Amino acid sequence: MDQLPHDLVDYLVHLLPPSDLQILAKAVEEKPELENWKLVTEAHLKKRCIIDLDIVVRQRWKMWDSGYLTLTAEGEPSRKRRKKGAKQNQEDKEVEVHLGAVKRLCNGETAGEWDFKNLPYVWIRSVNIHSHKRRDTTSCCRLLRPRMPIKRYTKKTPSIYHRADLQEVRRNLSLPVEPSEDGFHRCLNLGDVDSPEMDIALQMLPAAQKTFSRLILNTYLPDKELRIEDFIDDYAGQEGSLLEYLSIRYVDGKRMLDIAGSLLFEKKRIAPFQISFSYYGVRQDEMDTFVKRWQNSDGSFDAKKQLQLTSIVNLASIKKKYCNPDGYAVHPSRGSSLYISSSGTSIFENCIQFMKFQPWHLPVTAAWIDAEISKWKAGDGFRLHDERELRLFLESGEEWSKHAEKYGPLKLEGVRFIAHRSGWTSLKVKRLPNRLVTIEMKYKQMTHSELMEMIKKWEDGDGSTVVDQLKRVEFRMLKTAWNELCDNMDSDKVCFMHPNKKTRLIVQRIDTPLTQMSVEELDE
């Protein structure tokens, strides 16, 4: 390895993504026999950068001296003033593509604007294709990325955007992709399916390499030069695909279910994969086809694949045909289940989820519920069958009424509370119509002073447990108390080292306002 020529070392280092380049730099830093590797790596670290690419596709009026620029029959430019109230013609419009990028160093720090030069040393972290319908280029435009402030490109402020042709855009899109959890390939708000912006965007969309971890298509995509089914199959359907999250909106029900069925039941996956589709509605016959496809599959559940389909329309009729009143449809093999929610009050309450089969997806007996509550009482009390909430469908309502009496009197109409011996949690058991029962975990609420007192006791002890021989506790904590704990820093985790240096205490938000405190042993 140390005898490789300089040119070959340079070629090999060039193939490494920025994150691996930093690891290599640390590995060869103190090894004199790898001087070639050290010199090449240092040179690449100075030149290498990561960019967040932002592409704006939009129509605008051809402007010239307060008039509209058109062409004569001979092809010469001609200026004509538009009378007040006169209609504007499509011929007076043109599609512009503006290209902008923010440059980041290999360590993730922002390094200002990228000048679109030195392409061999540039890697892409994210691509954002969108449309902003503005009258001129002096308007405000937002770089749509997480935590990215608004950038204004006015006559007074230098623009981070410049007008580009399709060839230049494709050349930049084809740059290698930096593997990153923050990376994404996103296309949104491109207007009507027949708009000129859409035609241009469809030519740009497949130009990027299909190695992003997240693909987000939040716009109407017509079947023109690019079929959405083929594009997603190339992107996510291949074994070894790096895609971990796929989000699609504004796709009709049939196409959406075809894509979901193909990815769930026919394609093999190595990396974890989450699918999230939003759509206006699905017809009964379309859902019939999807359910039959699922029932004809082997029914196995792959933990790497997660599916959630949210609908704007109510799914009550579909739920009634396929599911028990609790919303579960079980595969004949009992390997997987479909869950359909049809609350009807918001888009997130009308959804279809694909999940692993659990015993409560079938009608349960009162004896089964009684056994699960007994296990919960014997354990630490923070989970019931590894869940924080269960929705159950009873085989017999009369049988449950007899069992429920031993859990104490009714506190509210149809509601009983069962306390855990630890005092940290309790169960809220509620009887609903149609033989439905919900069991919900309730957690103790802690103030900042109570939490600090518990931490002080942990530091004064041997540090092996949090409290009462428990290595983990969960509780509710208001946002104000959490902000006080972490000094108003934007953090979801706070750590405390024990004086013996053998353990540390981790306090973290797991699901606002639910907080977990656990002890972690440190390697000596």
C-alpha positions in Angstrom: 0.0 0.0 0.0 2.8 2.4 0.8 4.5 1.7 -2.5 1.7 2.8 -4.7 2.5 5.6 -7.2 1.2 9.1 -6.4 -1.2 9.2 -9.4 -2.9 5.9 -8.3 -3.2 7.1 -4.7 -4.8 10.4 -5.9 -7.3 8.4 -8.0 -8.2 6.1 -5.1 -8.6 9.0 -2.7 -10.7 10.9 -5.2 -13.3 8.0 -5.1 -13.8 8.4 -1.3 -16.7 10.4 0.0 -15.8 13.4 2.3 -16.8 11.5 5.5 -14.4 8.6 4.6 -11.7 11.1 3.6 -11.6 12.5 7.1 -11.2 9.0 8.6 -8.4 8.2 6.2 -6.6 11.5 7.1 -6.6 10.5 10.8 -5.4 7.0 10.0 -2.3 8.1 8.0 -1.5 11.2 10.0 1.3 9.6 12.1 2.6 6.9 9.7 5.7 8.0 7.9 5.6 5.0 5.6 2.3 6.3 4.1 3.7 9.8 3.2 2.1 9.6 -0.3 -1.3 9.0 1.2 -0.9 11.7 3.8 0.1 14.4 1.2 -2.8 13.4 -1.2 -5.3 13.3 1.6 -4.3 16.7 2.9 -4.6 18.2 -0.6 -8.0 16.7 -1.1 -9.3 18.0 2.3 -8.3 21.5 1.3 -10.1 21.3 -2.0 -13.0 19.0 -1.2 -16.4 20.5 -0.4 -20.0 19.4 0.0 -22.8 21.4 -1.5 -26.6 21.8 -1.0 -27.9 22.4 -4.5 -31.1 24.5 -4.9 -32.8 24.7 -8.3 -35.6 27.1 -9.0 -37.7 26.5 -12.2 -40.3 29.1 -13.0 -42.1 31.1 -15.7 -41.7 34.8 -15.9 -42.7 37.6 -18.3 -40.1 38.7 -20.8 -39.4 42.2 -19.5 -37.8 45.1 -21.5 -38.2 48.8 -20.6 -41.5 48.4 -18.9 -42.8 46.5 -21.9 -42.9 42.9 -22.9 -40.2 41.5 -25.3 -41.6 39.5 -28.2 -40.3 38.4 -31.6 -41.4 39.6 -35.0 -42.2 37.3 -37.9 -38.6 37.7 -39.0 -37.3 36.6 -35.6 -36.1 40.1 -34.5 -36.9 41.3 -31.0 -39.8 43.7 -30.8 -40.9 45.7 -27.9 -44.6 46.3 -27.3 -46.2 48.0 -24.4 -49.1 46.3 -22.7 -52.2 48.5 -22.3 -53.7 48.6 -18.9 -56.1 45.7 -18.5 -54.9 43.9 -21.6 -54.5 40.1 -21.4 -51.0 38.6 -21.4 -50.3 35.9 -23.9 -48.4 32.7 -23.2 -46.0 33.7 -26.0 -44.8 36.5 -23.7 -43.6 34.0 -21.1 -40.4 32.1 -20.8 -39.1 29.4 -18.4 -36.0 30.3 -16.4 -33.8 27.9 -14.3 -31.9 29.5 -11.5 -29.1 27.5 -9.8 -27.8 28.2 -6.3 -25.7 26.3 -3.8 -24.4 26.5 -0.3 -20.9 25.2 0.2 -19.9 23.1 3.2 -16.5 21.8 4.4 -15.9 18.2 5.1 -16.5 18.8 8.8 -20.0 20.1 8.0 -19.3 23.8 8.6 -20.9 26.3 6.2 -18.3 28.0 3.9 -20.4 30.5 2.1 -21.6 30.4 -1.5 -20.2 28.0 -4.1 -18.8 29.5 -7.3 -19.7 26.4 -9.4 -16.0 25.7 -10.2 -13.6 22.9 -9.3 -16.2 20.2 -10.0 -13.8 17.2 -9.5 -13.7 18.0 -5.8 -17.4 18.6 -5.2 -19.9 16.2 -3.7 -23.6 16.8 -3.3 -25.4 16.4 0.0 -28.9 17.5 -1.1 -30.8 18.5 -4.2 -34.0 20.7 -4.1 -36.0 21.3 -7.3 -38.9 23.7 -6.9 -40.9 26.6 -8.4 -41.4 30.1 -7.2 -43.7 32.1 -9.4 -42.2 35.6 -9.1 -42.3 38.6 -11.5 -38.6 39.3 -11.5 -35.3 38.1 -10.0 -35.2 40.7 -7.3 -37.7 38.8 -5.2 -37.1 36.8 -2.1 -36.5 33.1 -2.4 -36.1 30.5 0.4 -33.5 27.8 0.2 -35.8 24.9 1.2 -33.6 22.9 3.5 -33.7 22.2 7.2 -32.7 25.2 9.3 -31.6 27.2 6.3 -32.4 30.9 6.6 -34.1 33.0 3.9 -31.6 34.3 1.3 -32.5 37.4 -0.6 -31.1 38.1 -4.0 -31.8 41.7 -4.7 -30.0 44.5 -6.5 -28.3 45.5 -3.2 -27.3 41.9 -2.1 -25.2 39.6 -4.3 -27.2 36.6 -5.4 -26.3 33.1 -4.6 -28.3 32.1 -7.7 -27.4 32.4 -11.3 -29.4 31.7 -14.4 -28.4 28.3 -15.9 -29.2 26.2 -19.0 -30.4 22.6 -18.8 -27.0 21.3 -19.7 -25.3 23.1 -16.8 -27.9 21.9 -14.4 -27.5 18.3 -15.5 -23.8 18.5 -15.2 -24.0 19.7 -11.6 -26.7 17.1 -10.7 -24.5 14.3 -11.9 -21.9 15.0 -9.2 -21.3 12.2 -6.7 -23.5 12.0 -3.6 -22.1 12.3 -0.1 -23.7 9.6 2.1 -25.5 11.5 4.8 -28.6 11.2 7.0 -29.3 14.8 6.3 -29.1 14.3 2.5 -32.2 14.3 0.3 -33.4 14.5 -3.3 -36.6 16.7 -3.3 -38.9 18.0 -5.9 -41.9 20.1 -4.9 -44.4 22.8 -6.0 -43.9 22.6 -9.8 -47.4 23.7 -10.7 -49.8 22.1 -13.2 -48.9 18.8 -14.9 -48.9 20.6 -18.3 -46.9 23.6 -17.2 -43.5 24.4 -18.9 -41.9 24.2 -15.5 -43.0 20.6 -15.2 -41.5 19.7 -18.6 -38.1 21.1 -17.5 -38.2 19.5 -14.1 -39.0 16.1 -15.6 -35.8 16.4 -17.6 -33.7 17.3 -14.5 -35.2 14.8 -12.0 -33.5 11.6 -13.3 -30.1 13.4 -13.9 -29.0 13.1 -10.3 -27.4 9.9 -9.0 -29.8 7.6 -7.3 -27.8 7.2 -4.1 -29.6 9.7 -1.8 -31.0 8.4 1.6 -34.2 10.3 1.2 -36.4 10.9 -1.9 -39.3 13.4 -1.5 -41.7 14.0 -4.4 -44.3 16.5 -3.3 -45.7 17.6 -6.6 -47.9 16.3 -9.4 -45.9 14.1 -11.7 -47.5 13.3 -15.1 -46.7 10.3 -17.3 -44.7 12.1 -19.9 -41.0 11.6 -20.4 -40.7 10.1 -16.9 -43.0 7.4 -15.5 -43.0 7.7 -11.7 -43.3 3.9 -11.3 -40.1 3.3 -13.3 -38.2 6.1 -11.6 -39.0 4.8 -8.1 -38.2 1.2 -9.2 -34.8 2.3 -10.4 -34.3 4.4 -7.2 -35.6 2.2 -4.5 -36.6 -1.2 -6.0 -33.1 -2.6 -6.6 -31.4 -4.8 -4.0 -28.6 -2.8 -2.3 -30.5 0.5 -2.7 -29.4 3.2 -0.2 -32.8 4.9 0.0 -34.2 4.9 3.5 -37.1 7.2 3.2 -39.6 7.7 0.3 -42.3 10.3 0.5 -44.8 10.9 -2.4 -47.8 13.2 -2.5 -50.4 13.9 -5.2 -50.3 10.5 -6.7 -53.7 8.9 -7.6 -54.8 5.9 -5.5 -54.2 3.2 -8.1 -50.6 4.2 -8.9 -49.8 4.8 -5.2 -51.0 1.3 -4.3 -49.2 -0.3 -7.2 -45.9 1.3 -6.1 -46.5 0.4 -2.5 -47.3 -3.2 -3.3 -44.2 -3.6 -5.5 -41.9 -2.2 -2.9 -43.5 -4.1 0.0 -44.2 -7.6 -1.4 -41.8 -8.1 -4.3 -38.5 -6.2 -3.7 -35.8 -7.3 -1.3 -34.1 -4.7 0.9 -30.8 -4.5 2.8 -31.1 -1.0 4.3 -34.1 0.0 6.5 -36.8 1.6 4.4 -39.8 3.9 5.3 -42.5 4.7 2.8 -44.9 7.6 3.3 -47.6 8.3 0.7 -50.3 11.0 0.9 -53.2 11.0 -1.5 -56.7 12.3 -2.0 -58.5 9.0 -1.9 -58.7 5.4 -3.1 -61.6 3.6 -4.6 -62.9 0.3 -3.3 -61.8 -1.7 -6.3 -58.3 -0.3 -6.1 -58.0 -1.3 -2.4 -59.4 -4.7 -3.3 -56.5 -5.3 -5.7 -53.9 -4.1 -3.1 -55.3 -6.3 -0.3 -55.5 -9.4 -2.6 -51.9 -8.8 -3.6 -50.9 -8.7 0.1 -53.0 -11.8 0.8 -51.4 -13.7 -2.1 -47.9 -12.9 -0.8 -46.2 -15.0 1.8 -47.3 -12.6 4.4 -43.9 -12.1 6.0 -43.1 -8.8 7.6 -39.8 -7.2 6.9 -38.8 -4.9 9.8 -36.7 -2.9 7.3 -39.9 -1.9 5.5 -42.4 0.5 7.0 -45.4 1.8 5.2 -47.9 4.6 6.0 -50.5 5.8 3.5 -52.4 8.9 4.6 -55.7 9.9 3.0 -57.6 13.2 2.8 -60.9 11.3 2.5 -62.4 9.0 5.2 -61.5 5.3 4.9 -64.5 4.1 7.0 -66.0 2.0 4.2 -62.7 0.3 3.4 -62.0 -0.4 7.1 -65.5 -1.9 7.5 -64.9 -4.4 4.7 -61.5 -5.7 5.6 -61.0 -5.1 9.3 -62.3 -5.8 12.8 -63.7 -2.7 14.6 -60.3 -2.1 16.1 -58.9 -1.5 12.6 -56.7 -4.6 12.0 -56.7 -7.0 9.1 -54.6 -10.1 9.6 -52.8 -12.1 6.9 -53.7 -15.8 6.8 -50.1 -16.7 7.7 -50.3 -14.4 10.7 -47.0 -12.9 9.7 -48.2 -9.4 9.0 -51.2 -7.1 9.5 -52.8 -4.0 7.8 -54.1 -1.3 10.1 -56.7 1.1 8.8 -57.6 4.2 10.8 -60.7 6.2 9.8 -61.2 8.9 12.5 -62.0 11.4 9.8 -60.9 14.6 11.6 -57.5 15.0 10.0 -55.3 13.6 7.2 -53.1 11.8 9.8 -56.1 10.0 11.3 -57.1 8.5 7.9 -54.2 6.1 7.2 -53.2 2.6 6.2 -50.2 1.0 7.9 -48.3 -2.2 7.2 -47.0 -3.8 10.4 -45.9 -7.0 12.1 -48.7 -9.3 13.3 -49.4 -9.1 17.1 -51.8 -11.2 19.2 -54.1 -8.3 19.8 -54.7 -7.8 16.0 -57.2 -10.7 16.4 -60.2 -10.7 18.8 -58.9 -11.4 22.4 -60.5 -12.8 25.5 -60.8 -11.2 28.9 -58.4 -13.8 30.2 -55.8 -12.7 27.7 -56.1 -9.1 28.9 -55.9 -10.2 32.5 -52.7 -12.2 31.9 -51.1 -9.2 30.1 -52.0 -6.9 33.0 -50.5 -9.4 35.4 -47.2 -9.5 33.4 -47.2 -5.7 33.4 -47.6 -5.6 37.2 -44.7 -8.0 37.7 -42.4 -6.0 35.4 -41.0 -2.5 35.6 -44.3 -1.1 34.4 -43.1 1.1 31.6 -44.5 -1.0 28.7 -47.5 -3.3 28.2 -46.5 -6.0 25.7 -43.7 -3.6 24.5 -46.3 -0.9 23.7 -47.5 2.3 25.3 -51.1 1.9 24.0 -53.2 -1.1 22.9 -56.5 -1.1 21.0 -58.3 -4.4 21.5 -61.4 -6.1 20.1 -63.2 -8.5 22.6 -64.6 -11.9 21.7 -67.3 -11.3 24.3 -68.3 -8.1 26.0 -70.1 -9.8 28.9 -67.0 -11.7 29.8 -64.9 -8.5 30.1 -67.5 -6.9 32.4 -67.0 -9.6 35.0 -63.2 -9.4 34.8 -63.0 -5.6 34.9 -64.7 -5.3 38.3 -61.6 -6.7 40.1 -59.6 -3.7 38.9 -61.5 -1.3 41.1 -64.5 1.0 40.7 -65.1 3.2 37.6 -63.5 6.6 37.9 -65.2 8.0 34.8 -67.8 6.5 32.4 -66.3 3.2 31.2 -62.8 4.1 32.6 -60.6 2.4 35.2 -57.1 3.2 36.4 -54.7 0.5 37.5 -51.6 1.7 39.4 -48.2 0.0 39.2 -46.4 -0.9 42.4 -43.4 1.3 41.5 -45.6 4.4 41.5 -44.1 5.6 38.1 -46.9 4.4 35.9 -50.5 3.4 35.7 -52.9 1.9 33.1 -56.0 3.7 31.8 -58.4 1.0 30.7 -61.4 2.3 28.8 -64.4 0.4 27.5 -65.8 1.6 24.1 -68.8 0.6 22.1 -68.7 -2.4 19.7 -66.7 -4.6 22.1 -63.6 -2.3 21.9 -61.2 -1.7 24.8 -58.2 0.7 24.9 -55.4 0.4 27.4 -53.2 3.4 27.6 -50.0 3.9 29.7 -50.0 6.9 32.0 -46.7 8.3 33.3 -45.7 10.2 36.4 -45.0 13.9 35.8 -41.7 15.3 37.1 -40.7 18.9 37.8 -37.1 20.2 37.3 -36.4 20.3 41.1 -37.7 16.7 41.5 -35.4 15.6 38.7 -32.3 17.4 40.0 -33.0 15.8 43.5 -33.1 12.4 41.9 -29.8 13.0 40.0 -28.2 14.2 43.2 -29.2 10.9 44.9 -27.8 8.9 42.0 -24.5 10.8 42.2 -24.3 10.1 46.0 -25.0 6.3 45.5 -22.9 3.7 43.6 -24.4 4.8 40.2 -25.5 1.3 39.1 -29.2 2.1 39.1 -31.4 5.2 38.7 -33.7 4.6 41.6 -35.3 1.7 43.4 -33.0 -0.8 41.7 -34.3 0.3 38.2 -31.8 1.0 35.5 -34.3 2.8 33.4 -37.3 5.0 34.3 -39.7 7.0 32.1 -41.8 10.0 33.0 -43.5 13.1 31.7 -41.7 16.4 31.7 -43.0 19.8 30.6 -41.0 21.7 27.9 -40.3 24.5 30.4 -38.7 22.0 32.8 -36.7 20.4 30.0 -35.4 23.7 28.8 -34.3 24.5 32.3 -32.5 21.1 32.5 -30.5 21.7 29.3 -30.0 25.5 29.8 -32.4 26.3 26.9 -30.0 24.6 24.4 -31.6 22.8 21.4 -30.8 19.3 22.6 -32.8 16.1 23.1 -30.2 14.5 25.4 -28.3 15.5 28.6 -25.6 13.3 30.2 -24.3 13.3 33.8 -21.0 11.5 34.7 -20.9 9.6 38.0 -18.0 10.5 40.4 -16.7 6.9 40.1 -16.2 7.4 36.3 -17.7 3.9 35.7 -21.3 4.9 34.8 -23.1 7.9 33.4 -26.8 8.9 33.6 -28.6 9.7 30.3 -31.7 11.9 30.3 -33.3 12.1 26.9 -36.6 13.0 25.2 -38.1 9.9 23.5 -41.5 11.3 22.6 -42.5 14.7 23.8 -43.3 15.1 26.6 -42.1 11.6 27.5 -38.6 11.5 28.9 -36.4 8.6 29.7 -33.6 8.4 32.3 -31.2 5.4 32.1 -27.8 4.3 33.4 -25.1 3.3 31.0 -21.9 1.5 32.0 -18.7 2.8 30.6 -15.8 0.7 29.3 -12.7 0.9 31.5 
